[in-house]
């Protein structure tokens, strides 16, 4: 079997800053043709996207896919709600965690797997302000150490 090619379309860097990622899942997404063509051009914004579970189905809201220029009447609303595709038991497990534990479902990245579009969905817990400060301090310390080692090795 040939190895499938994977190309990242967009990443949600704000989610990595604002949330602790507990677990991640690969899901499919239901799109129309002009949306896929727009994704191939990289015209998508995941910054304010989040997911909800309604009637046993997983929906992504707040994801902006820009209209395709040559799409004319076939273009859809850029901010429309899109269905994510997962097995029912996985959705029910996530539903229980989101309702009881207070987690959020946040799309972390969008990518092509072969010819299909996949969403990397994260089960996330929100960070407090002091958590963000700790992360920034750790990154700064790591950068300083790497810089010092680089200078010493010259």
C-alpha positions as protocol buffer text, in pm:
chain_id: "A"
residue {
  index: 1
  type: UNK
  ca { x: 0 y: 0 z: 0 }
}
residue {
  index: 2
  type: UNK
  ca { x: 138 y: 342 z: -97 }
}
residue {
  index: 3
  type: UNK
  ca { x: 214 y: 596 z: 172 }
}
residue {
  index: 4
  type: UNK
  ca { x: -48 y: 873 z: 176 }
}
residue {
  index: 5
  type: UNK
  ca { x: 71 y: 1230 z: 134 }
}
residue {
  index: 6
  type: UNK
  ca { x: -30 y: 1476 z: 405 }
}
residue {
  index: 7
  type: UNK
  ca { x: -22 y: 1854 z: 357 }
}
residue {
  index: 8
  type: UNK
  ca { x: -112 y: 2099 z: 634 }
}
residue {
  index: 9
  type: UNK
  ca { x: -354 y: 2370 z: 521 }
}
residue {
  index: 10
  type: UNK
  ca { x: -388 y: 2576 z: 840 }
}
residue {
  index: 11
  type: UNK
  ca { x: -298 y: 2559 z: 1208 }
}
residue {
  index: 12
  type: UNK
  ca { x: -467 y: 2718 z: 1508 }
}
residue {
  index: 13
  type: UNK
  ca { x: -170 y: 2869 z: 1692 }
}
residue {
  index: 14
  type: UNK
  ca { x: -399 y: 3068 z: 1923 }
}
residue {
  index: 15
  type: UNK
  ca { x: -542 y: 2741 z: 2057 }
}
residue {
  index: 16
  type: UNK
  ca { x: -194 y: 2622 z: 2155 }
}
residue {
  index: 17
  type: UNK
  ca { x: -146 y: 2948 z: 2346 }
}
residue {
  index: 18
  type: UNK
  ca { x: -488 y: 2956 z: 2516 }
}
residue {
  index: 19
  type: UNK
  ca { x: -548 y: 2586 z: 2599 }
}
residue {
  index: 20
  type: UNK
  ca { x: -382 y: 2276 z: 2740 }
}
residue {
  index: 21
  type: UNK
  ca { x: -430 y: 1999 z: 2480 }
}
residue {
  index: 22
  type: UNK
  ca { x: -542 y: 1686 z: 2669 }
}
residue {
  index: 23
  type: UNK
  ca { x: -606 y: 1461 z: 2371 }
}
residue {
  index: 24
  type: UNK
  ca { x: -631 y: 1500 z: 1994 }
}
residue {
  index: 25
  type: UNK
  ca { x: -848 y: 1324 z: 1736 }
}
residue {
  index: 26
  type: UNK
  ca { x: -852 y: 1299 z: 1358 }
}
residue {
  index: 27
  type: UNK
  ca { x: -1193 y: 1374 z: 1211 }
}
residue {
  index: 28
  type: UNK
  ca { x: -1332 y: 1417 z: 864 }
}
residue {
  index: 29
  type: UNK
  ca { x: -1523 y: 1728 z: 762 }
}
residue {
  index: 30
  type: UNK
  ca { x: -1824 y: 1767 z: 534 }
}
residue {
  index: 31
  type: UNK
  ca { x: -1749 y: 2028 z: 266 }
}
residue {
  index: 32
  type: UNK
  ca { x: -1883 y: 2130 z: -74 }
}
residue {
  index: 33
  type: UNK
  ca { x: -1668 y: 2148 z: -388 }
}
residue {
  index: 34
  type: UNK
  ca { x: -1588 y: 2519 z: -395 }
}
residue {
  index: 35
  type: UNK
  ca { x: -1484 y: 2507 z: -28 }
}
residue {
  index: 36
  type: UNK
  ca { x: -1227 y: 2237 z: -107 }
}
residue {
  index: 37
  type: UNK
  ca { x: -1091 y: 2446 z: -395 }
}
residue {
  index: 38
  type: UNK
  ca { x: -1061 y: 2742 z: -162 }
}
residue {
  index: 39
  type: UNK
  ca { x: -881 y: 2523 z: 94 }
}
residue {
  index: 40
  type: UNK
  ca { x: -630 y: 2417 z: -174 }
}
residue {
  index: 41
  type: UNK
  ca { x: -547 y: 2788 z: -208 }
}
residue {
  index: 42
  type: UNK
  ca { x: -504 y: 2807 z: 173 }
}
residue {
  index: 43
  type: UNK
  ca { x: -788 y: 3053 z: 235 }
}
residue {
  index: 44
  type: UNK
  ca { x: -909 y: 2938 z: 576 }
}
residue {
  index: 45
  type: UNK
  ca { x: -903 y: 3085 z: 926 }
}
residue {
  index: 46
  type: UNK
  ca { x: -925 y: 2861 z: 1235 }
}
residue {
  index: 47
  type: UNK
  ca { x: -847 y: 3132 z: 1490 }
}
residue {
  index: 48
  type: UNK
  ca { x: -1194 y: 3164 z: 1645 }
}
residue {
  index: 49
  type: UNK
  ca { x: -1324 y: 2814 z: 1565 }
}
residue {
  index: 50
  type: UNK
  ca { x: -1479 y: 2580 z: 1823 }
}
residue {
  index: 51
  type: UNK
  ca { x: -1689 y: 2263 z: 1817 }
}
residue {
  index: 52
  type: UNK
  ca { x: -2021 y: 2166 z: 1971 }
}
residue {
  index: 53
  type: UNK
  ca { x: -2215 y: 1843 z: 1998 }
}
residue {
  index: 54
  type: UNK
  ca { x: -2584 y: 1873 z: 1910 }
}
residue {
  index: 55
  type: UNK
  ca { x: -2824 y: 1579 z: 1863 }
}
residue {
  index: 56
  type: UNK
  ca { x: -2537 y: 1331 z: 1861 }
}
residue {
  index: 57
  type: UNK
  ca { x: -2351 y: 1511 z: 1580 }
}
residue {
  index: 58
  type: UNK
  ca { x: -2028 y: 1708 z: 1597 }
}
residue {
  index: 59
  type: UNK
  ca { x: -2034 y: 2059 z: 1445 }
}
residue {
  index: 60
  type: UNK
  ca { x: -1756 y: 2312 z: 1392 }
}
residue {
  index: 61
  type: UNK
  ca { x: -1851 y: 2679 z: 1429 }
}
residue {
  index: 62
  type: UNK
  ca { x: -1657 y: 2997 z: 1366 }
}
residue {
  index: 63
  type: UNK
  ca { x: -1433 y: 2851 z: 1095 }
}
residue {
  index: 64
  type: UNK
  ca { x: -1400 y: 3094 z: 802 }
}
residue {
  index: 65
  type: UNK
  ca { x: -1338 y: 2948 z: 455 }
}
residue {
  index: 66
  type: UNK
  ca { x: -1315 y: 3233 z: 204 }
}
residue {
  index: 67
  type: UNK
  ca { x: -1535 y: 3205 z: -107 }
}
residue {
  index: 68
  type: UNK
  ca { x: -1368 y: 3061 z: -417 }
}
residue {
  index: 69
  type: UNK
  ca { x: -1316 y: 3336 z: -678 }
}
residue {
  index: 70
  type: UNK
  ca { x: -1442 y: 3130 z: -974 }
}
residue {
  index: 71
  type: UNK
  ca { x: -1722 y: 2969 z: -772 }
}
residue {
  index: 72
  type: UNK
  ca { x: -2007 y: 3209 z: -871 }
}
residue {
  index: 73
  type: UNK
  ca { x: -2347 y: 3061 z: -763 }
}
residue {
  index: 74
  type: UNK
  ca { x: -2191 y: 2751 z: -605 }
}
residue {
  index: 75
  type: UNK
  ca { x: -2014 y: 2942 z: -326 }
}
residue {
  index: 76
  type: UNK
  ca { x: -2147 y: 2888 z: 25 }
}
residue {
  index: 77
  type: UNK
  ca { x: -2156 y: 3117 z: 328 }
}
residue {
  index: 78
  type: UNK
  ca { x: -1795 y: 3145 z: 454 }
}
residue {
  index: 79
  type: UNK
  ca { x: -1900 y: 3117 z: 821 }
}
residue {
  index: 80
  type: UNK
  ca { x: -2153 y: 2836 z: 784 }
}
residue {
  index: 81
  type: UNK
  ca { x: -2165 y: 2557 z: 1041 }
}
residue {
  index: 82
  type: UNK
  ca { x: -1994 y: 2241 z: 912 }
}
residue {
  index: 83
  type: UNK
  ca { x: -2037 y: 1884 z: 1029 }
}
residue {
  index: 84
  type: UNK
  ca { x: -1739 y: 1683 z: 1151 }
}
residue {
  index: 85
  type: UNK
  ca { x: -1735 y: 1310 z: 1089 }
}
residue {
  index: 86
  type: UNK
  ca { x: -1655 y: 1071 z: 1376 }
}
residue {
  index: 87
  type: UNK
  ca { x: -1789 y: 743 z: 1505 }
}
residue {
  index: 88
  type: UNK
  ca { x: -2096 y: 775 z: 1726 }
}
residue {
  index: 89
  type: UNK
  ca { x: -1930 y: 617 z: 2031 }
}
residue {
  index: 90
  type: UNK
  ca { x: -1636 y: 860 z: 2007 }
}
residue {
  index: 91
  type: UNK
  ca { x: -1878 y: 1155 z: 1986 }
}
residue {
  index: 92
  type: UNK
  ca { x: -2069 y: 1029 z: 2291 }
}
residue {
  index: 93
  type: UNK
  ca { x: -1744 y: 987 z: 2487 }
}
residue {
  index: 94
  type: UNK
  ca { x: -1644 y: 1342 z: 2400 }
}
residue {
  index: 95
  type: UNK
  ca { x: -1991 y: 1468 z: 2491 }
}
residue {
  index: 96
  type: UNK
  ca { x: -1957 y: 1319 z: 2840 }
}
residue {
  index: 97
  type: UNK
  ca { x: -1613 y: 1476 z: 2892 }
}
residue {
  index: 98
  type: UNK
  ca { x: -1720 y: 1818 z: 2767 }
}
residue {
  index: 99
  type: UNK
  ca { x: -2032 y: 1827 z: 2987 }
}
residue {
  index: 100
  type: UNK
  ca { x: -1884 y: 1685 z: 3307 }
}
residue {
  index: 101
  type: UNK
  ca { x: -1518 y: 1786 z: 3310 }
}
residue {
  index: 102
  type: UNK
  ca { x: -1554 y: 2131 z: 3152 }
}
residue {
  index: 103
  type: UNK
  ca { x: -1330 y: 2063 z: 2852 }
}
residue {
  index: 104
  type: UNK
  ca { x: -1363 y: 2236 z: 2514 }
}
residue {
  index: 105
  type: UNK
  ca { x: -1338 y: 2094 z: 2163 }
}
residue {
  index: 106
  type: UNK
  ca { x: -1109 y: 2310 z: 1949 }
}
residue {
  index: 107
  type: UNK
  ca { x: -991 y: 2247 z: 1590 }
}
residue {
  index: 108
  type: UNK
  ca { x: -609 y: 2251 z: 1605 }
}
residue {
  index: 109
  type: UNK
  ca { x: -526 y: 2208 z: 1237 }
}
residue {
  index: 110
  type: UNK
  ca { x: -672 y: 2136 z: 895 }
}
residue {
  index: 111
  type: UNK
  ca { x: -484 y: 1916 z: 648 }
}
residue {
  index: 112
  type: UNK
  ca { x: -513 y: 1699 z: 339 }
}
residue {
  index: 113
  type: UNK
  ca { x: -471 y: 1325 z: 383 }
}
residue {
  index: 114
  type: UNK
  ca { x: -458 y: 1193 z: 31 }
}
residue {
  index: 115
  type: UNK
  ca { x: -744 y: 1375 z: -141 }
}
residue {
  index: 116
  type: UNK
  ca { x: -955 y: 1411 z: 172 }
}
residue {
  index: 117
  type: UNK
  ca { x: -964 y: 1704 z: 416 }
}
residue {
  index: 118
  type: UNK
  ca { x: -911 y: 1612 z: 781 }
}
residue {
  index: 119
  type: UNK
  ca { x: -939 y: 1815 z: 1100 }
}
residue {
  index: 120
  type: UNK
  ca { x: -712 y: 1759 z: 1399 }
}
residue {
  index: 121
  type: UNK
  ca { x: -957 y: 1813 z: 1685 }
}
residue {
  index: 122
  type: UNK
  ca { x: -825 y: 1878 z: 2035 }
}
residue {
  index: 123
  type: UNK
  ca { x: -990 y: 1806 z: 2368 }
}
residue {
  index: 124
  type: UNK
  ca { x: -868 y: 2114 z: 2555 }
}
residue {
  index: 125
  type: UNK
  ca { x: -873 y: 2271 z: 2899 }
}
residue {
  index: 126
  type: UNK
  ca { x: -843 y: 2650 z: 2921 }
}
residue {
  index: 127
  type: UNK
  ca { x: -527 y: 2810 z: 3055 }
}
residue {
  index: 128
  type: UNK
  ca { x: -531 y: 3074 z: 3324 }
}
residue {
  index: 129
  type: UNK
  ca { x: -324 y: 3391 z: 3285 }
}
residue {
  index: 130
  type: UNK
  ca { x: -52 y: 3263 z: 3518 }
}
residue {
  index: 131
  type: UNK
  ca { x: -24 y: 2942 z: 3308 }
}
residue {
  index: 132
  type: UNK
  ca { x: 38 y: 3153 z: 2997 }
}
residue {
  index: 133
  type: UNK
  ca { x: 303 y: 3356 z: 3183 }
}
residue {
  index: 134
  type: UNK
  ca { x: 476 y: 3034 z: 3295 }
}
residue {
  index: 135
  type: UNK
  ca { x: 481 y: 2904 z: 2938 }
}
residue {
  index: 136
  type: UNK
  ca { x: 629 y: 3229 z: 2808 }
}
residue {
  index: 137
  type: UNK
  ca { x: 894 y: 3228 z: 3084 }
}
residue {
  index: 138
  type: UNK
  ca { x: 989 y: 2866 z: 3003 }
}
residue {
  index: 139
  type: UNK
  ca { x: 1021 y: 2947 z: 2631 }
}
residue {
  index: 140
  type: UNK
  ca { x: 1237 y: 3252 z: 2705 }
}
residue {
  index: 141
  type: UNK
  ca { x: 1462 y: 3049 z: 2937 }
}
residue {
  index: 142
  type: UNK
  ca { x: 1498 y: 2773 z: 2677 }
}
residue {
  index: 143
  type: UNK
  ca { x: 1591 y: 3033 z: 2411 }
}
residue {
  index: 144
  type: UNK
  ca { x: 1851 y: 3189 z: 2642 }
}
residue {
  index: 145
  type: UNK
  ca { x: 2007 y: 2849 z: 2714 }
}
residue {
  index: 146
  type: UNK
  ca { x: 2022 y: 2760 z: 2344 }
}
residue {
  index: 147
  type: UNK
  ca { x: 2175 y: 3101 z: 2265 }
}
residue {
  index: 148
  type: UNK
  ca { x: 2440 y: 3057 z: 2539 }
}
residue {
  index: 149
  type: UNK
  ca { x: 2530 y: 2707 z: 2418 }
}
residue {
  index: 150
  type: UNK
  ca { x: 2555 y: 2829 z: 2060 }
}
residue {
  index: 151
  type: UNK
  ca { x: 2788 y: 3114 z: 2160 }
}
residue {
  index: 152
  type: UNK
  ca { x: 3001 y: 2880 z: 2376 }
}
residue {
  index: 153
  type: UNK
  ca { x: 3042 y: 2627 z: 2091 }
}
residue {
  index: 154
  type: UNK
  ca { x: 3185 y: 2886 z: 1848 }
}
